[in-house]
Amino acid sequence: MGKYQLDYKGMQAVSKYHEKLKPAKFDKKQQLEKIRTAYLEKKQKQTDKSSE
């Protein structure tokens, strides 16, 4: 075992601390949907300009 061992209360405190610092979970589907809507808006603007 390691030199520094935590009791149960200490382990909970450490895990709670790391939960706070952990970045939000990356959601691939949401990211793809965001990119898709941005692309469609851009394409729509281009077709509006070309039709004028």
C-alpha positions in Angstrom: 0.0 0.0 0.0 1.0 3.6 -0.4 2.7 5.8 2.2 -0.4 8.0 2.6 -3.6 6.2 3.2 -6.9 7.9 3.8 -9.8 6.7 5.9 -13.3 6.5 4.5 -14.1 10.1 5.3 -11.0 11.3 3.6 -11.6 9.3 0.5 -15.1 10.8 0.2 -13.7 14.3 0.5 -11.2 13.6 -2.2 -13.7 12.1 -4.6 -16.1 15.0 -4.0 -13.3 17.4 -4.8 -12.5 15.7 -8.0 -16.1 15.5 -9.0 -16.3 19.3 -8.8 -13.2 19.7 -10.9 -14.1 17.2 -13.6 -15.3 18.9 -16.8 -18.8 18.3 -18.0 -19.1 15.0 -19.9 -18.7 15.5 -23.6 -21.8 14.6 -25.5 -21.0 13.6 -29.0 -24.6 13.6 -30.3 -25.3 17.1 -29.0 -22.0 18.4 -30.5 -22.9 16.9 -33.9 -26.4 18.4 -33.8 -24.9 21.8 -33.0 -22.5 21.5 -35.9 -25.3 20.4 -38.2 -27.6 23.3 -37.4 -24.8 25.8 -37.8 -24.0 24.2 -41.3 -27.6 24.3 -42.3 -28.0 27.9 -41.3 -24.9 28.8 -43.3 -26.0 26.9 -46.3 -29.5 28.6 -46.1 -27.9 32.0 -46.0 -25.7 31.2 -49.1 -28.8 30.0 -51.1 -30.7 33.1 -50.1 -27.9 35.3 -51.4 -27.4 33.4 -54.6 -31.2 33.5 -55.4 -31.3 37.3 -55.3 
